[in-house]
Amino acid sequence: GGGTFPALNVWEDEDAYHVESELPGLALKDLEILVNGGNQLTVKGERKEPEVKEATWHRRERGFGRFARALELPGQVDPDRVEASFRDGVLRVDLPKAEQAKARRIEVKAD
C-alpha cells in the first residue's frame, strides 16, 4: 500500500502541539481543519484530478479524491487560539495547549 494520506508530522513543545503535512496540488479552498473534543484534530480535503484530454496515461501514481485524517493529541488544546497556515504545499497547524494541559512546577514546602 501507499500508506496513509496525508502523512503527518506531530511534535510538541512547552506551549503547543504542532502538526505539519505536505499536500502538493491541493487548493486552499479544498482544505478543512477541525478541532473537536478538546484534543482531536481532523484534516479533510479533496485533491482534484487533473483534466487530461485526448491522452493516454502511462503511469498514475498520485492519488486524487477526498481524504480525511483524524488524530488524537496527547493533551487538551485551546481551540480559540489554533492557527493554521498553508504555504508552498505544506500545511502547518499550531495548537496551543490548554492551561490545564501544561506542565506546572509544584513548589515543595519544608516543615
C-alpha positions as CSV (number, residue, x, y, z in Angstrom):
1,G,0.0,0.0,0.0
2,G,0.9,3.6,-0.4
3,G,0.5,4.4,3.3
4,T,-2.0,6.8,4.9
5,F,-2.6,10.2,3.2
6,P,-1.8,12.7,4.2
7,A,1.3,11.8,6.2
8,L,1.6,13.9,9.3
9,N,4.5,15.0,11.5
10,V,3.4,15.9,15.0
11,W,5.6,17.3,17.8
12,E,5.1,19.4,20.9
13,D,7.0,22.0,22.9
14,E,6.2,23.5,26.3
15,D,3.3,25.6,25.0
16,A,1.8,23.9,21.9
17,Y,1.4,20.8,19.7
18,H,2.5,21.3,16.1
19,V,1.3,19.3,13.0
20,E,2.8,19.5,9.6
21,S,1.8,17.8,6.4
22,E,2.8,18.0,2.7
23,L,-0.3,18.5,0.4
24,P,1.0,19.1,-3.1
25,G,-1.5,20.0,-5.7
26,L,-4.2,20.9,-3.2
27,A,-6.1,24.2,-3.4
28,L,-6.6,26.1,-0.2
29,K,-10.4,26.2,-0.8
30,D,-10.4,22.4,-0.8
31,L,-8.9,22.1,2.7
32,E,-10.7,22.0,6.0
33,I,-9.2,21.9,9.5
34,L,-11.3,20.9,12.6
35,V,-10.5,20.7,16.3
36,N,-13.1,19.0,18.5
37,G,-13.3,17.1,21.7
38,G,-10.6,19.3,23.2
39,N,-7.8,17.1,21.8
40,Q,-8.7,15.8,18.3
41,L,-7.5,17.3,15.1
42,T,-9.1,16.5,11.7
43,V,-7.6,17.4,8.4
44,K,-10.0,17.0,5.5
45,G,-9.8,17.9,1.9
46,E,-10.0,16.9,-1.7
47,R,-7.2,16.8,-4.3
48,K,-8.8,17.3,-7.7
49,E,-7.9,15.0,-10.6
50,P,-6.2,16.8,-13.5
51,E,-8.2,17.1,-16.7
52,V,-6.3,15.3,-19.3
53,K,-8.0,15.2,-22.7
54,E,-7.1,13.1,-25.7
55,A,-4.1,11.5,-23.9
56,T,-3.0,8.1,-22.8
57,W,-1.9,7.6,-19.2
58,H,1.4,5.7,-18.9
59,R,1.8,6.0,-15.2
60,R,-0.6,7.1,-12.5
61,E,0.9,7.1,-9.0
62,R,-0.5,10.2,-7.4
63,G,-3.8,9.8,-5.5
64,F,-6.8,12.1,-6.1
65,G,-10.1,12.5,-4.4
66,R,-11.4,13.1,-0.9
67,F,-9.3,12.4,2.2
68,A,-9.7,12.8,6.0
69,R,-7.2,12.2,8.8
70,A,-8.1,12.4,12.4
71,L,-5.6,12.2,15.3
72,E,-5.9,12.4,19.0
73,L,-3.3,14.7,20.6
74,P,-1.8,13.7,24.0
75,G,-3.5,16.7,25.8
76,Q,-6.2,19.3,25.6
77,V,-5.8,22.3,23.3
78,D,-7.2,25.8,23.3
79,P,-9.4,25.7,20.2
80,D,-9.8,29.5,20.2
81,R,-6.1,30.0,19.6
82,V,-5.4,27.3,17.0
83,E,-3.6,28.7,13.9
84,A,-3.1,27.1,10.5
85,S,-1.0,28.2,7.5
86,F,-0.6,26.7,4.0
87,R,2.5,27.6,2.1
88,D,4.2,26.0,-0.8
89,G,2.0,22.9,-0.5
90,V,2.8,22.4,3.2
91,L,0.1,22.7,5.9
92,R,1.2,23.7,9.4
93,V,-1.2,23.7,12.3
94,D,-0.1,25.2,15.7
95,L,-2.4,24.1,18.6
96,P,-1.7,25.9,21.8
97,K,-2.1,23.7,24.9
98,A,-5.0,24.4,27.2
99,E,-3.8,25.8,30.6
100,Q,-4.8,22.5,32.3
101,A,-2.7,20.5,29.9
102,K,0.5,22.5,30.5
103,A,3.0,21.1,33.0
104,R,3.2,23.0,36.2
105,R,6.0,23.4,38.6
106,I,5.0,22.5,42.1
107,E,6.7,24.2,44.9
108,V,7.7,21.8,47.7
109,K,7.5,23.3,51.2
110,A,9.6,22.2,54.1
111,D,8.3,22.0,57.6
